[in-house]
Amino acid sequence: MVKLNKIYTRTGDDGTTGLVDGSRVAKNALRMEAIGAVDEANCAIGVACVALEAGVWPDALLRVQNDLFDLGADLATPGEDFTPGPMALRILPEGAVWLEGRIDAANEGAPPLTSFILPGGSEASARVHVARASVRRAERAMVALAAGEAVNPAALAYVNRLSDFLFVLARAINASGAGDVLWVPGGSRNV
């Protein structure tokens, strides 16, 4: 259990922050960019949750928010051993599998896409699309980190699957796609 008695420590005043293993890195390091992007995605999901009616989807998103905290801890634990332990919280492959089940459930009954969709349709769907875009940014930050340092493959799979889940969830919120706003290629041209 985490216990925080004092919020400020002054240890980061020099532009560095501590990782789980006790090492310190610059606050603008790729690892911190990835952790920060995951945090922003978590916040965007929280904003989406307040627009949803009680039920299965807010419950699923609450689990996702907890998973994203775990993902932040995973990213804050450098190294090449992705085995969970007392001091190493790691994302497991089962997380992506769980998301696949939610994707299938959210996509059930939705008609096939005939065009790309524009974020919107309803406030709740638009908020979920903002969260999806935030998750994609987090994924890009994690991939950038993985180009030079070890990143848990299960974490990369999880964040990739999460953006897919948020996409189909936004469609499900829009009456299984009936309320989607379709992209009209070149639709605003006067030619």
C-alpha positions, 0 to 999 in steps of 0.5 A: 500500500502506498502511503504519502505523508508529504507531497513535496520532497524538493529532490526534483528541484534540480530537474531530475526524478527518482525511479523505482530502482533508486536511480535518478533521470532527467524529468525530460528523459524519454522514460519520463515522457512515456510515464507522463503520457500514460498519466495524461491518458489516465486523466483523459479517461477519468474525464470520459468516465464522468460523462458515462452513465453507470454501468459496465463501461465506467467499471471497465474504464476504472479497471483501465485507470488502475492498469495505467497506474500499474503501467506507470510503475512498470515504466518507472522500473528500468531493466530487462527483467519484466517478471513481477515481484515485490518491488517490480509491478509489471504489466502482464499479457493477460491485460491485453487479453482482457482488453480484447474481450472488452473490444469484442463486447463493445463491437458486438452488433456494430455495423462495419465501418464504411468510412473513417469516423470523426471524433464526436457524435455525443459528448461521452463519445467525444471524450472517449475519443480524446482519451483514445488519442491520448493513449496513442500519444502514450504508445508513441512515447513508449515506442520511442523509449523502446528504441533505446531502452528495454520496455516490457512487451506486454506493456506495449501490447496493452497500450496498443489494445487500449486505444482499440478498445477506446475506439470501439467504446466510442462507437458503442456509446454512439448507439453501436455506431448509429450516431457516428459522424462519418468522414467525407473525404474532400467534403469541404472542397468547393471544386 
